[in-house]
Amino acid sequence: MSTPPLTLEAQDRRFAAWLLAPALVVLLITTTVPLIYLGWNSLQQLNFSMPWLRGFAGLGNYLAMGSDPRFWNSLWLTLIYTGTTVSLQVIIGLSFALLVLRMPTGQGAIRIALILPIVLAPVVVGLFWRTLVLSPDFGLVDMVTRTLGLGSHNWLGDPDLALISVIAIHTWQWTPFAFLVLLASLATLPPDVYEAARLDRASAWQRFRYITLPLIRPAIIMVVILRMMTALSAFAAIYAATGGGPGSATEILNLYAYRTSFVELNLGYGSALAMVLLSITLGVSWLMFRLRRARS
């Protein structure tokens, strides 16, 4: 028996599937297969500094993290780094968006100026801050502090200042992203709602708290999700600026996994660290998406 001819809708679905198939294959090869290989390596005792000790370790690499103070320090630094940078980006970005939205002229020039840090590669940003902004004696920040009588500081070499410095670097580069998203969201708000609030004698703070924030909450949550995913996996700018140092003062979990894998050559334990970071990133993203759906 001959099969009945496909309907036009079925033909469109088959054609779309054929168009999508090459992209799915490339995505599978470039992302899924390496992740599976990473997970497999995390279960192995794979240390090239001691190549005679090889074999299946099971959950041994993960259990070893419980007694590894360097892991807990890097995890704590990751949480501080992520929470601080994301909070600053949202607060500063929203403040700039509210300010620019009320400017009668010059909005285009300010948008171009604020978007410039985004187009720079993170490595370039790290080197720029290390050599021109935070360099002792010759950096821009050091010149300002000496002019104000606050003295000279080794911003990237002092363990007490290095983490603050890399937080400033990440915040400077990615605040424009939050600014652009929130500015676009603010521009779509209905003006008649604010006019009614003014007629009811609502103050500026009341209008911001009870009208602006609830209306742009989905955009804020989306910015938080995207920026948290980037901050958790930050690497290039910190590596270019401090290399994770001094010591382990800026060694977030991503840098610890890199150092363990490619400096200390302990690929098994480094893969386990990377899998933990991946799990944290997926878990945080899932929670934030749940929060976004619950509030929308």
LOSE-143452 format. One record per residue (C-alpha): residue in three letters; z, y, x. Coordinates in steps of 0.001 Angstrom, whole numbers, padded with zeros to 6 digits, always signed. Layout:
BEGIN
ALAZYX ...
//
This chain:
BEGIN
MET+000000+000000+000000 SER-000850+003439+001298 THR+001969+005926+001624 PRO+001765+008953-000653 PRO+000703+012179+001047 LEU+003444+014460+002221 THR+004263+017486+000160 LEU+003673+020942+001586 GLU+007436+021396+002073 ALA+007723+018120+003971 GLN+004789+019074+006169 ASP+006457+022389+006973 ARG+009687+020599+007906 ARG+007835+018149+010153 PHE+005920+020976+011826 ALA+009158+022902+012394 ALA+010771+019791+013882 TRP+007880+019366+016339 LEU+008204+023018+017357 LEU+011961+022647+017832 ALA+011822+019341+019713 PRO+010890+020736+023200 ALA+013712+023289+023081 LEU+016202+020612+022009 VAL+015104+018331+024856 VAL+015483+021132+027413 LEU+018893+022039+025947 LEU+019983+018395+026121 ILE+018893+018058+029751 THR+020368+021346+030959 THR+023672+021387+029048 THR+024678+018125+027403 VAL+023828+015790+030291 PRO+025697+017916+032899 LEU+028721+018117+030591 ILE+028764+014343+030208 TYR+028466+013977+033981 LEU+031286+016498+034458 GLY+033504+014546+032071 TRP+032732+011305+033913 ASN+033543+012865+037293 SER+036875+014099+035914 LEU+037852+010458+035444 GLN+037003+009546+039031 GLN+038927+009782+042284 LEU+036201+011736+044042 ASN+037410+013586+047123 PHE+034871+014123+049921 SER+037624+015149+052334 MET+038900+011554+051986 PRO+035725+009594+051141 TRP+037446+006237+051627 LEU+039586+006890+048545 ARG+037110+006478+045723 GLY+037255+004750+042393 PHE+038071+005109+038742 ALA+041157+007280+038233 GLY+041262+007331+034445 LEU+043543+010129+033282 GLY+045134+010427+036722 ASN+043478+013774+037483 TYR+044701+015211+034188 LEU+048225+013860+034629 ALA+048383+015360+038120 MET+048055+018844+036614 GLY+051524+018537+035088 SER+053123+018678+038548 ASP+050629+021106+040079 PRO+052186+024608+040316 ARG+048847+026051+041366 PHE+047306+024846+038093 TRP+050042+026427+035987 ASN+049775+029666+037948 SER+045999+029800+037437 LEU+046415+028984+033728 TRP+048977+031780+033341 LEU+046711+034226+035190 THR+043808+033187+032953 LEU+045822+033933+029816 ILE+046966+037323+031168 TYR+043460+038210+032348 THR+041794+037191+029086 GLY+044328+038736+026732 THR+044521+042032+028623 THR+040792+042536+029165 VAL+039837+041652+025593 SER+042533+043913+024126 LEU+041507+046823+026340 GLN+037828+046346+025549 VAL+038427+046407+021798 ILE+040815+049386+021902 ILE+038738+051495+024298 GLY+035437+050480+022714 LEU+036665+051361+019226 SER+038071+054672+020463 PHE+034763+055631+022068 ALA+032848+054514+018965 LEU+034990+056699+016698 LEU+034585+059630+019082 VAL+030814+059312+019487 LEU+030274+058844+015758 ARG+031777+062277+015138 MET+029692+064058+017762 PRO+026938+066188+016206 THR+024713+066065+019316 GLY+024419+064084+022538 GLN+025062+060641+021087 GLY+021944+059169+022700 ALA+022867+060294+026204 ILE+026420+058978+025872 ARG+025160+055619+024602 ILE+022827+055283+027584 ALA+025601+056228+030017 LEU+028068+053766+028476 ILE+025597+050882+028375 LEU+024771+051020+032100 PRO+027623+048695+033250 ILE+026332+045896+031013 VAL+022923+045725+032696 LEU+024483+045198+036130 ALA+025006+041648+037371 PRO+028709+040701+037647 VAL+028308+040107+041392 VAL+026914+043612+041808 VAL+029797+045012+039767 GLY+032353+043186+041907 LEU+030781+044399+045157 PHE+030422+047940+043783 TRP+034116+048165+042935 ARG+035141+046476+046179 THR+033153+048776+048470 LEU+032929+052106+046618 VAL+035720+052304+044048 LEU+038732+050323+045270 SER+038174+050340+049011 PRO+041281+051598+050897 ASP+040960+055127+052317 PHE+037290+055514+051317 GLY+037243+054334+047692 LEU+037018+056731+044780 VAL+040329+055604+043293 ASP+042092+055930+046634 MET+040761+059461+047060 VAL+042146+060404+043657 THR+045581+058892+044343 ARG+045833+060613+047735 THR+044802+063924+046156 LEU+047559+063511+043577 GLY+050069+062710+046301 LEU+050422+059038+045300 GLY+049338+057699+048678 SER+046771+055097+049692 HIS+046835+051536+048368 ASN+045073+048287+049181 TRP+043999+047700+045601 LEU+042334+044326+046162 GLY+044499+043144+049059 ASP+047925+043754+047539 PRO+049083+040783+045402 ASP+050830+043172+043015 LEU+047686+045277+042463 ALA+044857+042755+042777 LEU+045160+041326+039254 ILE+045310+044825+037747 SER+042207+045720+039748 VAL+040105+042777+038576 ILE+041219+043437+034991 ALA+039947+047010+035413 ILE+036637+045714+036797 HIS+036042+043339+033884 THR+037130+045952+031341 TRP+034804+048575+032831 GLN+031786+046293+032695 TRP+032199+044832+029206 THR+033824+047614+027172 PRO+030323+049026+026414 PHE+029506+045797+024556 ALA+032467+046287+022231 PHE+031542+049964+021918 LEU+027976+049235+020801 VAL+028926+046548+018294 LEU+031729+048589+016745 LEU+029624+051764+016707 ALA+026900+049953+014764 SER+029515+048611+012340 LEU+031095+052042+011855 ALA+027694+053608+011184 THR+027192+051325+008157 LEU+030442+052260+006385 PRO+029956+053977+003002 PRO+030859+057690+003155 ASP+031806+057875-000543 VAL+034900+055727+000107 TYR+036172+058242+002656 GLU+035374+061130+000324 ALA+037452+059516-002414 ALA+040301+058979+000064 ARG+040196+062649+001074 LEU+040353+063665-002592 ASP+043458+061481-002881 ARG+044899+063368+000123 ALA+044962+060368+002416 SER+045671+061302+006020 ALA+043340+060458+008902 TRP+045638+057611+009996 GLN+045773+056211+006450 ARG+041977+056312+006177 PHE+041667+054530+009504 ARG+044301+051895+008713 TYR+043448+051103+005080 ILE+039688+051736+005030 THR+038092+051621+008476 LEU+039969+048667+009989 PRO+039555+046324+006977 LEU+035839+047126+006717 ILE+035088+046527+010398 ARG+037467+043554+010810 PRO+034585+040990+010892 ALA+032906+042955+013700 ILE+036189+043214+015634 ILE+036821+039473+015343 MET+033269+038710+016483 VAL+033714+040988+019500 VAL+037022+039290+020310 ILE+035417+035832+020094 LEU+032498+036709+022361 ARG+034605+038607+024873 MET+037265+035883+025039 MET+034626+033253+025784 THR+033278+035425+028608 ALA+036705+036306+030004 LEU+037873+032685+030036 SER+034831+031712+032103 ALA+034810+034827+034322 PHE+033866+034080+037893 ALA+031236+036180+039671 ALA+032871+039632+039587 ILE+036300+038322+040631 TYR+034804+036140+043353 ALA+032781+039059+044740 ALA+035766+041421+044618 THR+038666+039254+045791 GLY+037476+035648+046115 GLY+040530+034690+044071 GLY+042913+036255+046568 PRO+044923+037539+048138 GLY+046337+034029+048233 SER+046150+032973+044601 ALA+046945+036382+043042 THR+043632+036497+041128 GLU+042850+032791+041065 ILE+042159+032202+037394 LEU+041431+028666+036234 ASN+037672+028953+036716 LEU+038120+030045+040329 TYR+040700+027327+040951 ALA+038232+024709+039710 TYR+035543+026154+041998 ARG+037804+026244+045050 THR+039050+022727+044420 SER+035545+021345+043993 PHE+033503+023171+046623 VAL+036031+024410+049185 GLU+038568+021596+049193 LEU+035839+019065+048193 ASN+038048+017381+045593 LEU+035324+017024+042963 GLY+037276+014684+040718 TYR+040250+016995+040279 GLY+037982+020061+040140 SER+035965+018453+037337 ALA+039183+017782+035426 LEU+040159+021438+035806 ALA+036751+022485+034501 MET+037120+020160+031502 VAL+040516+021696+030704 LEU+038974+025164+030836 LEU+036139+023993+028576 SER+038646+022565+026098 ILE+040635+025803+026070 THR+037479+027858+025502 LEU+036312+025621+022639 GLY+039788+025584+021069 VAL+040186+029360+021190 SER+036668+029877+019814 TRP+037337+027448+016970 LEU+040577+029209+016052 MET+038915+032624+016111 PHE+036032+031451+013919 ARG+038545+029989+011477 LEU+040343+033325+011436 ARG+037068+035157+010844 ARG+036185+032946+007868 ALA+039687+033263+006439 ARG+039646+037081+006641 SER+036039+037611+005497 
//
